[in-house]
Amino acid sequence: MSKEVLSPVLIPVYTCQICRQTITLKGPPIIGEAQEARNARVGQALAAHLGKNHQDDMRTIFLTSPYLSGWLIFEKFDHNDSYIKSKSEEFRRKLRAMTKRINVTDELIEQQVQKNCLMFSGPQQETVIQLLKTLRDTLEEVQTPNTATSADQAAPLAAD
Ligand SMILES: [Zn+2]
């Protein structure tokens, strides 16, 4: 059984993605501090930076937070409330888009097929490429006019 070894980080540095300012915790490290307490201190320091320097972004975060808890609550129930269904689905899609880390582009698919699918050529390769693009679009819930739902036409969230 292997044991994961984490590299020690003596002084964590947080760089704001908006202004590139670095933020560090004030004061010396607290020996024996519970991770949750430390996380709370970090969250407070980062929130203070956003609140002081990026008020629009902080406002968006605060406006979005109730939608997350609302979505989590509504997802625990079966119901026939179409308005809540459409808003809940709209929020889920936005949250998914906001948290997505990998973007599979057409170019990436084409390069990978050309590099790794040497057993196929010409029209066969195009079929594989199209199949992978369709699979990607399905996984990413890309909407075409034929698959658009009423949730897609709903008004944007206040957090936009
Ligand atoms: Zn900043």
Backbone and ligand atoms as CSV (ligand in chain L), in Angstrom:
chain,resi,resn,atom,element,x,y,z
A,1,MET,N,N,0.846,-1.185,0.000
A,1,MET,CA,C,0.000,0.000,0.000
A,1,MET,C,C,0.883,1.238,0.000
A,2,SER,N,N,0.676,2.074,-1.017
A,2,SER,CA,C,1.498,3.280,-1.078
A,2,SER,C,C,0.843,4.395,-0.271
A,3,LYS,N,N,1.690,5.189,0.270
A,3,LYS,CA,C,1.203,6.310,1.064
A,3,LYS,C,C,1.505,7.597,0.304
A,4,GLU,N,N,0.466,8.403,0.091
A,4,GLU,CA,C,0.660,9.640,-0.650
A,4,GLU,C,C,1.468,10.611,0.193
A,5,VAL,N,N,2.496,11.142,-0.424
A,5,VAL,CA,C,3.325,12.122,0.271
A,5,VAL,C,C,3.018,13.490,-0.299
A,6,LEU,N,N,2.537,14.353,0.548
A,6,LEU,CA,C,2.229,15.712,0.111
A,6,LEU,C,C,3.449,16.582,0.323
A,7,SER,N,N,3.724,17.418,-0.670
A,7,SER,CA,C,4.849,18.326,-0.485
A,7,SER,C,C,4.454,19.395,0.515
A,8,PRO,N,N,5.347,19.689,1.440
A,8,PRO,CA,C,4.986,20.684,2.450
A,8,PRO,C,C,4.922,22.083,1.856
A,9,VAL,N,N,3.917,22.817,2.238
A,9,VAL,CA,C,3.784,24.211,1.833
A,9,VAL,C,C,3.831,25.014,3.115
A,10,LEU,N,N,4.936,25.689,3.321
A,10,LEU,CA,C,5.112,26.397,4.581
A,10,LEU,C,C,4.296,27.683,4.626
A,11,ILE,N,N,4.339,28.436,3.551
A,11,ILE,CA,C,3.593,29.690,3.509
A,11,ILE,C,C,2.719,29.674,2.263
A,12,PRO,N,N,1.464,29.261,2.400
A,12,PRO,CA,C,0.588,29.257,1.226
A,12,PRO,C,C,0.384,30.678,0.695
A,13,VAL,N,N,0.397,30.782,-0.609
A,13,VAL,CA,C,0.169,32.068,-1.266
A,13,VAL,C,C,-1.023,31.900,-2.192
A,14,TYR,N,N,-1.931,32.834,-2.145
A,14,TYR,CA,C,-3.122,32.807,-2.980
A,14,TYR,C,C,-3.043,34.013,-3.904
A,15,THR,N,N,-3.139,33.766,-5.212
A,15,THR,CA,C,-3.056,34.844,-6.205
A,15,THR,C,C,-4.440,35.087,-6.787
A,16,CYS,N,N,-4.891,36.301,-6.685
A,16,CYS,CA,C,-6.197,36.676,-7.211
A,16,CYS,C,C,-6.189,36.558,-8.733
A,17,GLN,N,N,-7.155,35.843,-9.278
A,17,GLN,CA,C,-7.220,35.675,-10.730
A,17,GLN,C,C,-7.680,36.947,-11.430
A,18,ILE,N,N,-8.236,37.870,-10.690
A,18,ILE,CA,C,-8.755,39.095,-11.286
A,18,ILE,C,C,-7.657,40.161,-11.389
A,19,CYS,N,N,-6.932,40.381,-10.294
A,19,CYS,CA,C,-5.934,41.453,-10.273
A,19,CYS,C,C,-4.503,40.957,-10.087
A,20,ARG,N,N,-4.332,39.651,-9.900
A,20,ARG,CA,C,-3.026,39.008,-9.731
A,20,ARG,C,C,-2.325,39.408,-8.428
A,21,GLN,N,N,-3.002,40.052,-7.526
A,21,GLN,CA,C,-2.408,40.368,-6.224
A,21,GLN,C,C,-2.282,39.082,-5.424
A,22,THR,N,N,-1.179,38.955,-4.690
A,22,THR,CA,C,-1.021,37.778,-3.844
A,22,THR,C,C,-1.524,38.080,-2.445
A,23,ILE,N,N,-2.135,37.080,-1.855
A,23,ILE,CA,C,-2.704,37.218,-0.513
A,23,ILE,C,C,-2.097,36.114,0.348
A,24,THR,N,N,-1.631,36.481,1.519
A,24,THR,CA,C,-1.139,35.492,2.476
A,24,THR,C,C,-1.867,35.727,3.791
A,25,LEU,N,N,-1.886,34.689,4.609
A,25,LEU,CA,C,-2.520,34.839,5.923
A,25,LEU,C,C,-1.646,35.727,6.797
A,26,LYS,N,N,-2.308,36.560,7.591
A,26,LYS,CA,C,-1.570,37.416,8.504
A,26,LYS,C,C,-1.150,36.603,9.724
A,27,GLY,N,N,-0.015,36.932,10.256
A,27,GLY,CA,C,0.444,36.266,11.464
A,27,GLY,C,C,1.151,34.963,11.170
A,28,PRO,N,N,1.834,34.443,12.165
A,28,PRO,CA,C,2.574,33.187,11.983
A,28,PRO,C,C,1.610,32.007,11.900
A,29,PRO,N,N,2.084,30.876,11.312
A,29,PRO,CA,C,1.248,29.678,11.304
A,29,PRO,C,C,0.881,29.282,12.735
A,30,ILE,N,N,-0.297,28.777,12.912
A,30,ILE,CA,C,-0.755,28.364,14.234
A,30,ILE,C,C,-0.524,26.859,14.358
A,31,ILE,N,N,0.412,26.501,15.221
A,31,ILE,CA,C,0.755,25.083,15.407
A,31,ILE,C,C,-0.467,24.344,15.952
A,32,GLY,N,N,-0.812,23.264,15.304
A,32,GLY,CA,C,-1.921,22.441,15.776
A,32,GLY,C,C,-3.302,22.957,15.401
A,33,GLU,N,N,-3.359,24.005,14.580
A,33,GLU,CA,C,-4.660,24.549,14.180
A,33,GLU,C,C,-5.424,23.517,13.351
A,34,ALA,N,N,-6.671,23.308,13.667
A,34,ALA,CA,C,-7.499,22.370,12.910
A,34,ALA,C,C,-7.636,22.869,11.479
A,35,GLN,N,N,-7.640,21.940,10.546
A,35,GLN,CA,C,-7.711,22.308,9.127
A,35,GLN,C,C,-8.958,23.139,8.834
A,36,GLU,N,N,-10.076,22.790,9.454
A,36,GLU,CA,C,-11.318,23.527,9.199
A,36,GLU,C,C,-11.181,24.987,9.653
A,37,ALA,N,N,-10.536,25.185,10.802
A,37,ALA,CA,C,-10.354,26.548,11.306
A,37,ALA,C,C,-9.426,27.327,10.370
A,38,ARG,N,N,-8.389,26.639,9.903
A,38,ARG,CA,C,-7.458,27.284,8.984
A,38,ARG,C,C,-8.173,27.629,7.669
A,39,ASN,N,N,-8.970,26.697,7.164
A,39,ASN,CA,C,-9.722,26.963,5.938
A,39,ASN,C,C,-10.638,28.174,6.113
A,40,ALA,N,N,-11.236,28.294,7.279
A,40,ALA,CA,C,-12.113,29.439,7.544
A,40,ALA,C,C,-11.310,30.738,7.511
A,41,ARG,N,N,-10.104,30.713,8.101
A,41,ARG,CA,C,-9.261,31.925,8.078
A,41,ARG,C,C,-8.886,32.285,6.641
A,42,VAL,N,N,-8.538,31.265,5.849
A,42,VAL,CA,C,-8.182,31.514,4.451
A,42,VAL,C,C,-9.396,32.093,3.716
A,43,GLY,N,N,-10.556,31.477,3.917
A,43,GLY,CA,C,-11.769,31.960,3.250
A,43,GLY,C,C,-12.074,33.404,3.624
A,44,GLN,N,N,-11.886,33.745,4.879
A,44,GLN,CA,C,-12.134,35.126,5.324
A,44,GLN,C,C,-11.164,36.100,4.665
A,45,ALA,N,N,-9.896,35.699,4.575
A,45,ALA,CA,C,-8.896,36.588,3.966
A,45,ALA,C,C,-9.203,36.792,2.478
A,46,LEU,N,N,-9.568,35.715,1.794
A,46,LEU,CA,C,-9.846,35.833,0.358
A,46,LEU,C,C,-11.138,36.619,0.128
A,47,ALA,N,N,-12.142,36.373,0.967
A,47,ALA,CA,C,-13.398,37.122,0.850
A,47,ALA,C,C,-13.161,38.603,1.123
A,48,ALA,N,N,-12.299,38.902,2.088
A,48,ALA,CA,C,-11.993,40.308,2.391
A,48,ALA,C,C,-11.355,40.979,1.180
A,49,HIS,N,N,-10.463,40.257,0.501
A,49,HIS,CA,C,-9.836,40.825,-0.708
A,49,HIS,C,C,-10.892,41.111,-1.775
A,50,LEU,N,N,-11.755,40.128,-2.016
A,50,LEU,CA,C,-12.793,40.322,-3.032
A,50,LEU,C,C,-13.730,41.464,-2.632
A,51,GLY,N,N,-14.124,41.483,-1.365
A,51,GLY,CA,C,-15.043,42.511,-0.900
A,51,GLY,C,C,-14.457,43.903,-1.008
A,52,LYS,N,N,-13.156,44.018,-0.786
A,52,LYS,CA,C,-12.498,45.319,-0.833
A,52,LYS,C,C,-12.177,45.756,-2.266
A,53,ASN,N,N,-11.734,44.799,-3.087
A,53,ASN,CA,C,-11.206,45.149,-4.411
A,53,ASN,C,C,-12.093,44.794,-5.595
A,54,HIS,N,N,-12.992,43.853,-5.401
A,54,HIS,CA,C,-13.791,43.365,-6.534
A,54,HIS,C,C,-15.240,43.217,-6.097
A,55,GLN,N,N,-15.861,44.335,-5.844
A,55,GLN,CA,C,-17.203,44.305,-5.265
A,55,GLN,C,C,-18.247,43.679,-6.194
A,56,ASP,N,N,-18.095,43.876,-7.503
A,56,ASP,CA,C,-19.059,43.262,-8.435
A,56,ASP,C,C,-18.973,41.733,-8.384
A,57,ASP,N,N,-17.748,41.224,-8.331
A,57,ASP,CA,C,-17.582,39.769,-8.262
A,57,ASP,C,C,-18.127,39.236,-6.945
A,58,MET,N,N,-17.877,39.967,-5.870
A,58,MET,CA,C,-18.373,39.529,-4.562
A,58,MET,C,C,-19.899,39.556,-4.539
A,59,ARG,N,N,-20.487,40.570,-5.172
A,59,ARG,CA,C,-21.945,40.667,-5.229
A,59,ARG,C,C,-22.503,39.455,-6.005
A,60,THR,N,N,-21.849,39.091,-7.100
A,60,THR,CA,C,-22.285,37.926,-7.875
A,60,THR,C,C,-22.218,36.658,-7.025
A,61,ILE,N,N,-21.153,36.521,-6.250
A,61,ILE,CA,C,-21.014,35.344,-5.381
A,61,ILE,C,C,-22.158,35.300,-4.376
A,62,PHE,N,N,-22.440,36.426,-3.751
A,62,PHE,CA,C,-23.521,36.447,-2.755
A,62,PHE,C,C,-24.886,36.211,-3.390
A,63,LEU,N,N,-25.078,36.728,-4.606
A,63,LEU,CA,C,-26.361,36.513,-5.275
A,63,LEU,C,C,-26.517,35.079,-5.757
A,64,THR,N,N,-25.406,34.424,-6.037
A,64,THR,CA,C,-25.454,33.054,-6.537
A,64,THR,C,C,-25.651,32.053,-5.402
A,65,SER,N,N,-25.128,32.329,-4.235
A,65,SER,CA,C,-25.175,31.386,-3.119
A,65,SER,C,C,-26.578,30.864,-2.816
A,66,PRO,N,N,-27.596,31.712,-2.735
A,66,PRO,CA,C,-28.935,31.177,-2.455
A,66,PRO,C,C,-29.429,30.230,-3.548
A,67,TYR,N,N,-29.003,30.469,-4.796
A,67,TYR,CA,C,-29.417,29.580,-5.880
A,67,TYR,C,C,-28.852,28.174,-5.674
A,68,LEU,N,N,-27.618,28.120,-5.169
A,68,LEU,CA,C,-27.024,26.800,-4.936
A,68,LEU,C,C,-27.802,26.050,-3.861
A,69,SER,N,N,-28.049,26.692,-2.739
A,69,SER,CA,C,-28.789,26.000,-1.680
A,69,SER,C,C,-30.212,25.700,-2.143
A,70,GLY,N,N,-30.819,26.630,-2.892
A,70,GLY,CA,C,-32.160,26.380,-3.412
A,70,GLY,C,C,-32.180,25.182,-4.347
A,71,TRP,N,N,-31.195,25.109,-5.216
A,71,TRP,CA,C,-31.116,23.995,-6.147
A,71,TRP,C,C,-30.955,22.678,-5.389
A,72,LEU,N,N,-30.072,22.679,-4.385
A,72,LEU,CA,C,-29.862,21.450,-3.606
A,72,LEU,C,C,-31.148,21.026,-2.904
A,73,ILE,N,N,-31.917,21.986,-2.432
A,73,ILE,CA,C,-33.186,21.660,-1.764
A,73,ILE,C,C,-34.190,21.117,-2.782
A,74,PHE,N,N,-34.356,21.827,-3.891
A,74,PHE,CA,C,-35.355,21.396,-4.881
A,74,PHE,C,C,-35.020,20.027,-5.468
A,75,GLU,N,N,-33.736,19.710,-5.575
A,75,GLU,CA,C,-33.350,18.419,-6.130
A,75,GLU,C,C,-33.723,17.251,-5.219
A,76,LYS,N,N,-34.075,17.538,-3.990
A,76,LYS,CA,C,-34.469,16.477,-3.046
A,76,LYS,C,C,-35.948,16.121,-3.175
A,77,PHE,N,N,-36.663,16.806,-4.076
A,77,PHE,CA,C,-38.107,16.583,-4.193
A,77,PHE,C,C,-38.499,16.291,-5.634
A,78,ASP,N,N,-39.469,15.402,-5.785
A,78,ASP,CA,C,-40.164,15.257,-7.062
A,78,ASP,C,C,-41.324,16.234,-7.007
A,79,HIS,N,N,-41.531,16.982,-8.082
A,79,HIS,CA,C,-42.634,17.942,-8.063
A,79,HIS,C,C,-43.078,18.250,-9.490
A,80,ASN,N,N,-44.169,18.964,-9.606
A,80,ASN,CA,C,-44.678,19.323,-10.933
A,80,ASN,C,C,-44.692,20.839,-11.127
A,81,ASP,N,N,-43.828,21.528,-10.383
A,81,ASP,CA,C,-43.734,22.983,-10.485
A,81,ASP,C,C,-42.798,23.326,-11.653
A,82,SER,N,N,-43.377,23.654,-12.806
A,82,SER,CA,C,-42.568,23.852,-14.014
A,82,SER,C,C,-41.622,25.046,-13.889
A,83,TYR,N,N,-42.049,26.089,-13.173
A,83,TYR,CA,C,-41.173,27.258,-13.036
A,83,TYR,C,C,-39.916,26.869,-12.266
A,84,ILE,N,N,-40.094,26.183,-11.151
A,84,ILE,CA,C,-38.933,25.771,-10.350
A,84,ILE,C,C,-38.079,24.782,-11.141
A,85,LYS,N,N,-38.722,23.897,-11.877
A,85,LYS,CA,C,-37.950,22.951,-12.695
A,85,LYS,C,C,-37.064,23.686,-13.690
A,86,SER,N,N,-37.625,24.682,-14.364
A,86,SER,CA,C,-36.841,25.383,-15.382
A,86,SER,C,C,-35.730,26.211,-14.744
A,87,LYS,N,N,-36.022,26.880,-13.635
A,87,LYS,CA,C,-34.993,27.683,-12.971
A,87,LYS,C,C,-33.908,26.792,-12.370
A,88,SER,N,N,-34.326,25.666,-11.812
A,88,SER,CA,C,-33.375,24.741,-11.210
A,88,SER,C,C,-32.437,24.176,-12.282
A,89,GLU,N,N,-32.998,23.806,-13.415
A,89,GLU,CA,C,-32.185,23.270,-14.503
A,89,GLU,C,C,-31.265,24.354,-15.065
A,90,GLU,N,N,-31.784,25.566,-15.174
A,90,GLU,CA,C,-30.968,26.675,-15.662
A,90,GLU,C,C,-29.771,26.893,-14.738
A,91,PHE,N,N,-30.021,26.860,-13.435
A,91,PHE,CA,C,-28.931,27.072,-12.493
A,91,PHE,C,C,-27.919,25.927,-12.585
A,92,ARG,N,N,-28.407,24.693,-12.678
A,92,ARG,CA,C,-27.504,23.543,-12.775
A,92,ARG,C,C,-26.579,23.687,-13.978
A,93,ARG,N,N,-27.133,24.099,-15.108
A,93,ARG,CA,C,-26.314,24.271,-16.311
A,93,ARG,C,C,-25.259,25.357,-16.115
A,94,LYS,N,N,-25.652,26.467,-15.500
A,94,LYS,CA,C,-24.691,27.548,-15.269
A,94,LYS,C,C,-23.598,27.109,-14.299
A,95,LEU,N,N,-24.008,26.400,-13.257
A,95,LEU,CA,C,-23.031,25.925,-12.281
A,95,LEU,C,C,-22.058,24.960,-12.951
A,96,ARG,N,N,-22.585,24.095,-13.783
A,96,ARG,CA,C,-21.737,23.140,-14.502
A,96,ARG,C,C,-20.754,23.880,-15.405
A,97,ALA,N,N,-21.229,24.871,-16.113
A,97,ALA,CA,C,-20.355,25.640,-17.009
A,97,ALA,C,C,-19.285,26.386,-16.208
A,98,MET,N,N,-19.682,26.910,-15.037
A,98,MET,CA,C,-18.744,27.666,-14.211
A,98,MET,C,C,-17.649,26.773,-13.636
A,99,THR,N,N,-17.955,25.499,-13.382
A,99,THR,CA,C,-16.995,24.631,-12.696
A,99,THR,C,C,-16.239,23.712,-13.649
A,100,LYS,N,N,-16.536,23.822,-14.920
A,100,LYS,CA,C,-15.887,22.949,-15.899
A,100,LYS,C,C,-14.412,23.306,-16.035
A,101,ARG,N,N,-13.553,22.295,-16.006
A,101,ARG,CA,C,-12.113,22.551,-16.071
A,101,ARG,C,C,-11.498,22.182,-17.418
A,102,ILE,N,N,-12.130,21.280,-18.135
A,102,ILE,CA,C,-11.547,20.803,-19.390
A,102,ILE,C,C,-12.468,21.165,-20.541
A,103,ASN,N,N,-11.873,21.709,-21.594
A,103,ASN,CA,C,-12.634,22.046,-22.778
A,103,ASN,C,C,-12.126,21.194,-23.939
A,104,VAL,N,N,-12.933,20.249,-24.395
A,104,VAL,CA,C,-12.546,19.380,-25.509
A,104,VAL,C,C,-12.965,20.082,-26.795
A,105,THR,N,N,-11.970,20.591,-27.499
A,105,THR,CA,C,-12.242,21.350,-28.721
A,105,THR,C,C,-12.325,20.417,-29.926
A,106,ASP,N,N,-12.890,20.935,-31.012
A,106,ASP,CA,C,-12.908,20.194,-32.265
A,106,ASP,C,C,-11.482,19.826,-32.676
A,107,GLU,N,N,-10.578,20.785,-32.529
A,107,GLU,CA,C,-9.196,20.572,-32.931
A,107,GLU,C,C,-8.552,19.441,-32.134
A,108,LEU,N,N,-8.822,19.385,-30.833
A,108,LEU,CA,C,-8.257,18.327,-29.992
A,108,LEU,C,C,-8.754,16.959,-30.458
A,109,ILE,N,N,-10.040,16.853,-30.729
A,109,ILE,CA,C,-10.595,15.579,-31.204
A,109,ILE,C,C,-9.951,15.192,-32.523
A,110,GLU,N,N,-9.861,16.140,-33.454
A,110,GLU,CA,C,-9.293,15.837,-34.768
A,110,GLU,C,C,-7.826,15.411,-34.655
A,111,GLN,N,N,-7.063,16.112,-33.815
A,111,GLN,CA,C,-5.650,15.757,-33.641
A,111,GLN,C,C,-5.500,14.371,-33.023
A,112,GLN,N,N,-6.301,14.073,-32.020
A,112,GLN,CA,C,-6.193,12.780,-31.344
A,112,GLN,C,C,-6.587,11.631,-32.263
A,113,VAL,N,N,-7.621,11.828,-33.063
A,113,VAL,CA,C,-8.034,10.765,-33.992
A,113,VAL,C,C,-6.946,10.560,-35.047
A,114,GLN,N,N,-6.424,11.657,-35.593
A,114,GLN,CA,C,-5.383,11.534,-36.617
A,114,GLN,C,C,-4.109,10.902,-36.060
A,115,LYS,N,N,-3.830,11.132,-34.783
A,115,LYS,CA,C,-2.616,10.612,-34.153
A,115,LYS,C,C,-2.795,9.156,-33.703
A,116,ASN,N,N,-3.980,8.808,-33.201
A,116,ASN,CA,C,-4.161,7.515,-32.537
A,116,ASN,C,C,-5.053,6.523,-33.267
A,117,CYS,N,N,-5.720,6.939,-34.292
A,117,CYS,CA,C,-6.619,6.023,-35.004
A,117,CYS,C,C,-6.088,5.777,-36.408
A,118,LEU,N,N,-4.883,5.233,-36.478
A,118,LEU,CA,C,-4.225,5.029,-37.767
A,118,LEU,C,C,-4.879,3.918,-38.581
A,119,MET,N,N,-5.678,3.072,-37.908
A,119,MET,CA,C,-6.358,1.996,-38.635
A,119,MET,C,C,-7.499,2.532,-39.492
A,120,PHE,N,N,-7.874,3.774,-39.256
A,120,PHE,CA,C,-8.927,4.390,-40.054
A,120,PHE,C,C,-8.316,5.422,-40.985
A,121,SER,N,N,-8.936,5.629,-42.123
A,121,SER,CA,C,-8.449,6.668,-43.038
A,121,SER,C,C,-9.642,7.321,-43.725
A,122,GLY,N,N,-9.415,8.506,-44.274
A,122,GLY,CA,C,-10.418,9.226,-45.053
A,122,GLY,C,C,-11.769,9.299,-44.378
A,123,PRO,N,N,-12.810,8.785,-45.055
A,123,PRO,CA,C,-14.166,8.903,-44.526
A,123,PRO,C,C,-14.361,8.171,-43.187
A,124,GLN,N,N,-13.602,7.092,-42.969
A,124,GLN,CA,C,-13.718,6.369,-41.694
A,124,GLN,C,C,-13.242,7.260,-40.549
A,125,GLN,N,N,-12.128,7.968,-40.785
A,125,GLN,CA,C,-11.621,8.873,-39.754
A,125,GLN,C,C,-12.621,9.999,-39.482
A,126,GLU,N,N,-13.235,10.499,-40.549
A,126,GLU,CA,C,-14.246,11.553,-40.372
A,126,GLU,C,C,-15.424,11.037,-39.548
A,127,THR,N,N,-15.790,9.769,-39.765
A,127,THR,CA,C,-16.887,9.175,-38.992
A,127,THR,C,C,-16.507,9.098,-37.511
A,128,VAL,N,N,-15.267,8.679,-37.240
A,128,VAL,CA,C,-14.809,8.595,-35.843
A,128,VAL,C,C,-14.787,9.996,-35.227
A,129,ILE,N,N,-14.285,10.967,-35.974
A,129,ILE,CA,C,-14.236,12.347,-35.474
A,129,ILE,C,C,-15.652,12.836,-35.158
A,130,GLN,N,N,-16.581,12.603,-36.076
A,130,GLN,CA,C,-17.958,13.062,-35.852
A,130,GLN,C,C,-18.590,12.348,-34.667
A,131,LEU,N,N,-18.294,11.045,-34.530
A,131,LEU,CA,C,-18.811,10.281,-33.393
A,131,LEU,C,C,-18.308,10.869,-32.070
A,132,LEU,N,N,-17.024,11.182,-32.017
A,132,LEU,CA,C,-16.463,11.740,-30.785
A,132,LEU,C,C,-17.005,13.147,-30.507
A,133,LYS,N,N,-17.219,13.930,-31.553
A,133,LYS,CA,C,-17.797,15.271,-31.354
A,133,LYS,C,C,-19.229,15.157,-30.839
A,134,THR,N,N,-19.979,14.202,-31.372
A,134,THR,CA,C,-21.348,13.996,-30.905
A,134,THR,C,C,-21.352,13.525,-29.448
A,135,LEU,N,N,-20.421,12.616,-29.128
A,135,LEU,CA,C,-20.312,12.139,-27.749
A,135,LEU,C,C,-19.958,13.293,-26.811
A,136,ARG,N,N,-18.989,14.118,-27.224
A,136,ARG,CA,C,-18.615,15.286,-26.420
A,136,ARG,C,C,-19.805,16.215,-26.213
A,137,ASP,N,N,-20.517,16.523,-27.297
A,137,ASP,CA,C,-21.663,17.429,-27.197
A,137,ASP,C,C,-22.744,16.854,-26.283
A,138,THR,N,N,-22.911,15.547,-26.328
A,138,THR,CA,C,-23.897,14.919,-25.449
A,138,THR,C,C,-23.471,15.034,-23.995
A,139,LEU,N,N,-22.202,14.735,-23.733
A,139,LEU,CA,C,-21.705,14.822,-22.355
A,139,LEU,C,C,-21.731,16.257,-21.841
A,140,GLU,N,N,-21.486,17.210,-22.734
A,140,GLU,CA,C,-21.462,18.612,-22.318
A,140,GLU,C,C,-22.835,19.267,-22.428
A,141,GLU,N,N,-23.832,18.471,-22.781
A,141,GLU,CA,C,-25.202,18.970,-22.868
A,141,GLU,C,C,-25.329,20.167,-23.791
A,142,VAL,N,N,-24.618,20.100,-24.915
A,142,VAL,CA,C,-24.726,21.160,-25.913
A,142,VAL,C,C,-26.141,21.129,-26.478
A,143,GLN,N,N,-26.752,22.285,-26.504
A,143,GLN,CA,C,-28.135,22.369,-26.959
A,143,GLN,C,C,-28.188,22.707,-28.436
A,144,THR,N,N,-28.928,21.935,-29.167
A,144,THR,CA,C,-29.239,22.270,-30.545
A,144,THR,C,C,-30.696,22.729,-30.552
A,145,PRO,N,N,-31.153,23.404,-31.603
A,145,PRO,CA,C,-32.548,23.867,-31.603
A,145,PRO,C,C,-33.543,22.742,-31.353
A,146,ASN,N,N,-33.210,21.524,-31.770
A,146,ASN,CA,C,-34.140,20.408,-31.589
A,146,ASN,C,C,-34.159,19.877,-30.165
A,147,THR,N,N,-33.096,20.133,-29.402
A,147,THR,CA,C,-33.026,19.589,-28.046
A,147,THR,C,C,-33.229,20.643,-26.972
A,148,ALA,N,N,-33.406,21.909,-27.360
A,148,ALA,CA,C,-33.580,22.977,-26.377
A,148,ALA,C,C,-34.858,22.741,-25.574
A,149,THR,N,N,-34.761,23.017,-24.281
A,149,THR,CA,C,-35.913,22.845,-23.406
A,149,THR,C,C,-36.416,24.205,-22.960
A,150,SER,N,N,-37.536,24.212,-22.286
A,150,SER,CA,C,-38.068,25.478,-21.796
A,150,SER,C,C,-37.100,26.139,-20.821
A,151,ALA,N,N,-36.248,25.322,-20.177
A,151,ALA,CA,C,-35.267,25.893,-19.246
A,151,ALA,C,C,-34.298,26.816,-19.970
A,152,ASP,N,N,-34.047,26.535,-21.257
A,152,ASP,CA,C,-33.098,27.342,-22.008
A,152,ASP,C,C,-33.660,28.712,-22.367
A,153,GLN,N,N,-34.979,28.815,-22.397
A,153,GLN,CA,C,-35.581,30.097,-22.736
A,153,GLN,C,C,-35.915,30.918,-21.485
A,154,ALA,N,N,-35.658,30.354,-20.303
A,154,ALA,CA,C,-36.023,31.050,-19.063
A,154,ALA,C,C,-35.155,32.287,-18.887
A,155,ALA,N,N,-35.635,33.208,-18.108
A,155,ALA,CA,C,-34.905,34.447,-17.847
A,155,ALA,C,C,-33.609,34.118,-17.114
A,156,PRO,N,N,-32.555,34.905,-17.345
A,156,PRO,CA,C,-31.291,34.636,-16.677
A,156,PRO,C,C,-31.413,34.853,-15.169
A,157,LEU,N,N,-30.524,34.188,-14.437
A,157,LEU,CA,C,-30.496,34.351,-12.995
A,157,LEU,C,C,-30.056,35.766,-12.655
A,158,ALA,N,N,-30.459,36.212,-11.511
A,158,ALA,CA,C,-30.060,37.549,-11.064
A,158,ALA,C,C,-28.554,37.660,-10.923
A,159,ALA,N,N,-27.890,36.517,-10.719
A,159,ALA,CA,C,-26.448,36.536,-10.491
A,159,ALA,C,C,-25.635,36.788,-11.744
A,160,ASP,N,N,-26.267,36.909,-12.902
A,160,ASP,CA,C,-25.496,37.122,-14.139
A,160,ASP,C,C,-24.752,38.408,-14.153
L,1,ZN,ZN,ZN,-7.884,40.847,-6.739
